[in-house]
């Protein structure tokens, strides 16, 4: 099928994480990015974390913790909250692609919290044409995910959470494919398992706190868009990280955070060019979900060194003044052979009693990056009484 809108081309290059942006010294035969269905699930949806280099698994709890680590919700001060985030996506390429994220939580008691979110990715208007460029129809492909999480506090320092998710991806509007098979929307069910641990500390007489967190997200069924198509892994992801915050006085606080991510999805093997499709290096990626998760740690054709290249890193810094005004900055790194997403980020936040407003801006490290000038806006509303310890 041929699609006349450049947004589909942009989506292909961005979401298959194929590193063709910017000047590269990587040889084509070294490129071996891990590809999945519905990669929109991996996009940082909120302004605070995206301003800090896409970190969030161990930062202080906020209303947008659902994506990063829902185990943090039980340590929220208020009884509940709602947040809405909006990001115009790939604005340097198209003008009608958007990501919307709605999330909220409600405390059951001091030990338990329920939370939920809706993520909606609008790919814009598409003109569908056949292989001869004949007009077929207009469409507006979209993807969304709905999830619900339960968080449990086990002590004053430790918590864990389970989340369940339904994912739907309609990227073809039912247009027949070249082989004659009618395309359909992809569907999947998934789950997240997460934990969070935090504690007080003191450095050079200054009070502070540190935390660690982990989240295995999108553990779920594979997805396909026709009955004949081989199903593809969704982005099962392991995220671990830590943070440390220091109060310099009653008005000034600085927090440093780092996140490490690895897709728990099989790495594509190197196959023979003779037509036999024989696997020369690596392992067969057509395996079950559980096997694929474990196999992802040792199946890269390049061995351990290539496995290490599949880890992405996020580094974040947050400065808060009087718990009212925040300035944030960060850096995100992905190896050139595995996607080549590299960018700095920055943002600000303002807390006004029960309302919070956050903004972030992405700064690419090389020209021609389609993520350049990406903006995110978040509006947060907190309600309810403070929790009693």
C-alpha positions as CSV (number, residue, x, y, z in Angstrom):
1,X,0.0,0.0,0.0
2,X,1.1,3.6,-0.6
3,X,0.1,6.3,1.8
4,X,0.4,9.9,0.5
5,X,0.9,11.5,3.9
6,X,4.5,12.0,5.1
7,X,3.4,11.3,8.6
8,X,3.4,7.6,7.9
9,X,6.9,7.8,6.6
10,X,8.0,9.8,9.7
11,X,6.3,7.2,11.9
12,X,8.2,4.4,10.2
13,X,11.5,6.0,10.7
14,X,10.9,7.1,14.3
15,X,8.9,4.2,15.7
16,X,10.9,1.3,14.1
17,X,13.9,3.1,15.7
18,X,15.9,2.8,12.5
19,X,18.9,5.2,12.9
20,X,18.9,7.2,9.7
21,X,18.7,10.7,11.2
22,X,21.7,13.0,11.3
23,X,25.2,12.2,10.2
24,X,26.2,8.7,11.1
25,X,29.5,6.9,11.2
26,X,27.7,3.6,11.8
27,X,27.9,1.1,8.9
28,X,24.6,-0.1,7.6
29,X,25.4,-3.8,8.4
30,X,26.0,-2.8,12.0
31,X,22.4,-1.4,12.5
32,X,20.2,-3.9,14.3
33,X,17.5,-2.0,16.1
34,X,14.9,-3.9,18.2
35,X,11.5,-3.3,16.6
36,X,8.0,-3.7,18.1
37,X,4.4,-3.0,17.5
38,X,2.7,0.0,19.1
39,X,5.9,1.9,20.0
40,X,3.8,4.9,21.1
41,X,3.6,3.2,24.5
42,X,7.2,4.1,25.1
43,X,6.8,7.8,24.5
44,X,7.2,9.9,27.6
45,X,3.6,11.3,28.0
46,X,4.0,14.1,30.6
47,X,6.0,17.3,30.8
48,X,7.8,16.8,34.1
49,X,9.6,13.5,33.2
50,X,10.2,14.5,29.6
51,X,11.9,17.7,30.7
52,X,14.3,15.5,32.8
53,X,15.5,13.3,30.0
54,X,12.6,10.8,30.2
55,X,13.3,9.7,33.7
56,X,10.6,8.8,36.2
57,X,10.8,5.4,37.7
58,X,12.4,6.6,41.0
59,X,11.6,10.4,41.1
60,X,9.3,11.7,43.8
61,X,5.7,10.6,43.3
62,X,3.4,12.7,41.1
63,X,0.0,12.3,39.4
64,X,1.7,11.1,36.2
65,X,3.4,8.1,38.0
66,X,1.1,5.7,36.2
67,X,3.4,5.5,33.1
68,X,6.7,5.4,35.0
69,X,6.0,3.5,38.2
70,X,2.5,3.3,39.7
71,X,4.0,1.9,43.0
72,X,4.8,5.5,43.8
73,X,1.1,6.5,44.2
74,X,0.8,5.2,47.7
75,X,3.3,7.8,48.8
76,X,1.4,10.8,47.4
77,X,0.5,13.4,50.0
78,X,-3.0,14.1,48.7
79,X,-6.0,11.8,48.5
80,X,-6.3,12.0,44.8
81,X,-5.4,13.8,41.6
82,X,-6.0,14.1,37.8
83,X,-3.6,15.2,35.1
84,X,-3.9,15.9,31.4
85,X,-0.9,16.1,29.1
86,X,-0.8,17.1,25.4
87,X,2.1,16.9,22.9
88,X,2.0,18.0,19.2
89,X,4.1,15.2,17.7
90,X,6.7,15.6,14.9
91,X,5.7,19.1,14.1
92,X,8.7,19.6,11.9
93,X,7.2,17.0,9.5
94,X,3.5,17.1,9.9
95,X,0.9,19.4,11.5
96,X,-1.9,17.1,12.7
97,X,-0.2,14.3,14.8
98,X,-0.8,14.5,18.5
99,X,-0.4,12.5,21.8
100,X,-2.9,12.9,24.6
101,X,-2.5,11.4,28.0
102,X,-5.1,11.5,30.8
103,X,-4.3,9.9,34.2
104,X,-5.5,10.0,37.8
105,X,-5.4,8.2,41.1
106,X,-7.5,7.8,44.2
107,X,-6.3,6.7,47.6
108,X,-8.3,3.9,49.2
109,X,-6.6,4.2,52.6
110,X,-3.0,4.9,53.7
111,X,-1.9,1.5,52.4
112,X,-3.7,1.2,49.0
113,X,-4.3,3.3,45.9
114,X,-6.1,2.8,42.6
115,X,-5.0,4.6,39.5
116,X,-5.9,4.7,35.8
117,X,-4.8,6.3,32.5
118,X,-5.8,6.7,28.9
119,X,-3.2,7.3,26.2
120,X,-4.4,8.3,22.7
121,X,-2.1,8.7,19.7
122,X,-3.6,10.5,16.7
123,X,-1.6,10.0,13.5
124,X,-3.5,12.7,11.5
125,X,-5.4,12.5,8.2
126,X,-4.1,10.0,5.7
127,X,-5.0,9.5,2.0
128,X,-4.8,5.8,1.2
129,X,-3.9,4.8,-2.4
130,X,-3.2,1.5,-4.1
131,X,0.1,0.4,-5.8
132,X,-1.0,2.3,-8.9
133,X,-1.5,5.5,-6.9
134,X,-5.3,5.3,-7.3
135,X,-7.3,6.9,-4.6
136,X,-9.0,4.5,-2.1
137,X,-10.2,6.5,0.9
138,X,-9.4,9.0,3.6
139,X,-8.6,7.7,7.0
140,X,-7.4,8.9,10.4
141,X,-5.2,6.1,12.0
142,X,-5.0,6.1,15.7
143,X,-3.8,4.0,18.7
144,X,-4.9,4.0,22.3
145,X,-4.2,2.2,25.6
146,X,-6.4,2.1,28.7
147,X,-5.0,0.8,32.0
148,X,-5.9,0.3,35.6
149,X,-3.4,-0.1,38.5
150,X,-3.5,-1.2,42.1
151,X,-0.7,0.0,44.4
152,X,0.1,-1.4,47.9
153,X,2.3,0.0,50.6
154,X,4.2,-2.5,52.7
155,X,6.1,-0.2,54.9
156,X,7.0,3.5,55.3
157,X,9.6,2.9,52.6
158,X,8.5,0.1,50.3
159,X,5.6,-0.3,47.9
160,X,4.6,-2.3,44.8
161,X,2.0,-2.2,42.1
162,X,0.2,-4.2,39.4
163,X,-1.3,-2.6,36.3
164,X,-3.5,-4.1,33.6
165,X,-3.7,-2.6,30.1
166,X,-5.8,-2.9,26.9
167,X,-4.2,-1.7,23.7
168,X,-5.8,-1.1,20.3
169,X,-3.9,0.0,17.2
170,X,-5.9,0.9,14.1
171,X,-3.3,2.1,11.5
172,X,-4.8,1.0,8.3
173,X,-8.6,1.8,8.5
174,X,-9.4,-1.7,7.0
175,X,-7.7,-1.1,3.7
176,X,-6.8,-4.4,1.8
177,X,-3.1,-5.2,1.6
178,X,-1.1,-6.3,-1.5
179,X,-1.8,-10.0,-0.9
180,X,-5.5,-9.3,-0.7
181,X,-5.8,-9.8,3.0
182,X,-8.0,-7.2,4.7
183,X,-6.2,-5.3,7.4
184,X,-7.7,-5.1,10.9
185,X,-7.0,-3.2,14.1
186,X,-4.4,-4.8,16.3
187,X,-5.4,-5.7,19.9
188,X,-3.4,-6.7,22.9
189,X,-3.7,-7.2,26.7
190,X,-0.8,-6.5,28.9
191,X,0.3,-6.0,32.5
192,X,3.0,-4.1,34.5
193,X,4.8,-5.1,37.7
194,X,6.6,-2.3,39.6
195,X,8.2,-1.5,42.9
196,X,9.5,1.6,44.7
197,X,11.7,2.1,47.7
198,X,12.7,5.5,49.3
199,X,14.4,6.6,52.4
200,X,15.7,9.7,54.2
201,X,19.4,10.6,54.2
202,X,21.7,13.3,55.3
203,X,24.8,14.7,53.4
204,X,27.1,17.3,54.9
205,X,24.5,18.3,57.4
206,X,21.8,18.7,54.7
207,X,18.6,16.7,54.8
208,X,17.6,14.7,51.8
209,X,16.0,11.6,50.4
210,X,16.9,8.8,48.0
211,X,14.9,6.3,46.1
212,X,15.2,3.3,43.7
213,X,12.5,1.9,41.5
214,X,11.8,-0.7,38.9
215,X,9.0,-1.4,36.4
216,X,8.5,-4.2,33.9
217,X,5.8,-2.8,31.6
218,X,3.7,-4.1,28.7
219,X,4.0,-7.8,29.5
220,X,1.4,-8.9,27.0
221,X,0.2,-10.7,23.9
222,X,1.7,-10.1,20.5
223,X,-0.1,-8.1,17.9
224,X,-0.9,-8.4,14.2
225,X,-2.9,-6.4,11.7
226,X,-4.1,-9.2,9.4
227,X,-5.1,-12.9,10.1
228,X,-2.2,-13.9,7.8
229,X,0.5,-11.7,9.3
230,X,3.0,-13.1,11.9
231,X,2.4,-11.5,15.2
232,X,4.8,-8.9,16.6
233,X,6.0,-8.3,20.1
234,X,4.6,-5.2,21.9
235,X,7.3,-3.1,23.7
236,X,7.8,-5.1,26.8
237,X,10.2,-2.9,28.7
238,X,12.4,-3.1,31.8
239,X,13.0,0.2,33.5
240,X,15.2,0.6,36.6
241,X,16.5,3.8,38.2
242,X,17.4,5.8,41.2
243,X,17.2,9.4,42.5
244,X,18.6,11.5,45.2
245,X,17.4,14.9,46.5
246,X,19.0,17.4,48.8
247,X,17.3,20.3,50.7
248,X,19.8,23.1,50.9
249,X,17.5,25.0,53.1
250,X,13.7,25.5,53.6
251,X,13.4,27.0,50.1
252,X,15.8,25.2,47.8
253,X,15.9,21.5,46.7
254,X,17.8,19.8,43.9
255,X,17.1,16.3,42.7
256,X,19.2,14.1,40.4
257,X,17.8,11.0,38.7
258,X,18.8,8.3,36.3
259,X,16.7,5.7,34.4
260,X,18.0,2.7,32.4
261,X,15.7,1.0,29.9
262,X,15.9,-2.3,28.0
263,X,13.3,-3.8,25.7
264,X,12.6,-7.4,26.7
265,X,12.0,-8.3,23.1
266,X,14.1,-10.6,20.9
267,X,16.9,-9.0,18.9
268,X,16.6,-9.6,15.1
269,X,19.2,-12.3,14.1
270,X,21.6,-12.1,11.1
271,X,20.2,-14.3,8.3
272,X,21.6,-15.8,5.2
273,X,21.2,-13.9,1.9
274,X,21.1,-17.1,-0.1
275,X,17.3,-17.3,0.1
276,X,17.3,-20.0,2.7
277,X,16.7,-17.4,5.5
278,X,18.9,-19.5,7.7
279,X,20.0,-17.8,11.0
280,X,23.7,-17.3,10.9
281,X,24.1,-15.4,14.2
282,X,21.7,-14.8,17.0
283,X,18.5,-16.7,17.9
284,X,15.1,-17.3,16.4
285,X,12.9,-14.3,17.4
286,X,9.7,-16.3,16.7
287,X,9.2,-17.5,20.3
288,X,6.7,-17.1,23.1
289,X,6.3,-14.1,25.3
290,X,8.0,-15.4,28.4
291,X,10.9,-17.1,26.4
292,X,11.3,-13.9,24.4
293,X,11.7,-11.8,27.6
294,X,14.5,-14.0,28.9
295,X,16.0,-14.5,25.5
296,X,16.3,-10.8,25.1
297,X,19.3,-10.8,27.5
298,X,21.5,-13.1,25.5
299,X,20.3,-13.3,21.8
300,X,22.0,-10.3,20.2
301,X,24.1,-11.5,17.2
302,X,27.0,-9.3,18.5
303,X,27.0,-10.9,21.9
304,X,27.3,-9.1,25.2
305,X,28.6,-5.9,23.7
306,X,25.5,-5.6,21.5
307,X,23.2,-6.4,24.5
308,X,24.8,-3.4,26.3
309,X,24.0,-1.2,23.3
310,X,20.3,-2.0,23.7
311,X,20.2,-0.1,27.0
312,X,19.0,3.5,26.8
313,X,19.9,6.0,29.4
314,X,18.1,9.0,30.8
315,X,19.6,11.6,33.1
316,X,17.5,14.3,34.9
317,X,17.9,17.3,37.1
318,X,15.2,19.2,39.0
319,X,15.4,22.3,41.0
320,X,12.5,23.4,43.2
321,X,12.1,26.7,44.9
322,X,9.7,26.8,47.9
323,X,7.9,23.8,46.4
324,X,6.3,26.3,44.1
325,X,8.6,26.9,41.1
326,X,10.6,24.2,39.3
327,X,13.3,24.2,36.7
328,X,14.2,21.0,35.0
329,X,16.8,19.6,32.5
330,X,17.9,16.3,31.2
331,X,19.6,14.2,28.6
332,X,18.4,11.0,26.8
333,X,20.8,8.6,25.0
334,X,20.2,5.7,22.7
335,X,23.0,3.9,20.8
336,X,23.3,4.8,17.1
337,X,22.8,1.2,16.0
338,X,19.7,0.8,18.2
339,X,17.7,3.9,17.3
340,X,20.0,6.9,17.8
341,X,17.6,9.0,19.9
342,X,19.8,11.6,21.5
343,X,18.5,14.8,22.9
344,X,18.7,17.3,25.7
345,X,15.5,18.5,27.3
346,X,14.4,21.3,29.6
347,X,11.2,22.6,31.2
348,X,9.6,24.5,34.0
349,X,6.8,23.8,36.4
350,X,4.5,26.0,38.6
351,X,2.5,24.7,41.6
352,X,-0.5,26.8,42.6
353,X,-2.2,25.3,45.6
354,X,-4.2,22.4,44.0
355,X,-3.2,23.2,40.5
356,X,0.1,22.5,38.7
357,X,1.2,23.5,35.2
358,X,4.3,21.9,33.6
359,X,6.0,22.6,30.2
360,X,8.9,20.8,28.5
361,X,10.9,21.3,25.3
362,X,13.2,18.9,23.5
363,X,16.6,19.9,22.0
364,X,18.1,17.4,19.6
365,X,21.9,16.9,19.5
366,X,22.1,16.9,15.6
367,X,20.3,18.7,12.8
368,X,17.5,16.9,10.9
369,X,16.1,15.1,14.0
370,X,12.3,14.8,13.5
371,X,11.9,15.2,17.2
372,X,13.3,18.7,17.2
373,X,11.1,21.4,18.8
374,X,8.9,18.8,20.5
375,X,6.7,20.4,23.2
376,X,4.7,18.9,26.0
377,X,2.1,20.6,28.2
378,X,0.7,19.1,31.4
379,X,-2.1,20.3,33.7
380,X,-2.4,18.7,37.1
381,X,-5.2,18.9,39.7
382,X,-4.7,17.6,43.2
383,X,-7.6,17.1,45.7
384,X,-8.4,15.5,49.0
385,X,-6.8,15.6,52.4
386,X,-3.2,14.7,53.1
387,X,-2.6,11.1,54.0
388,X,-1.8,10.2,57.6
389,X,1.3,8.1,58.1
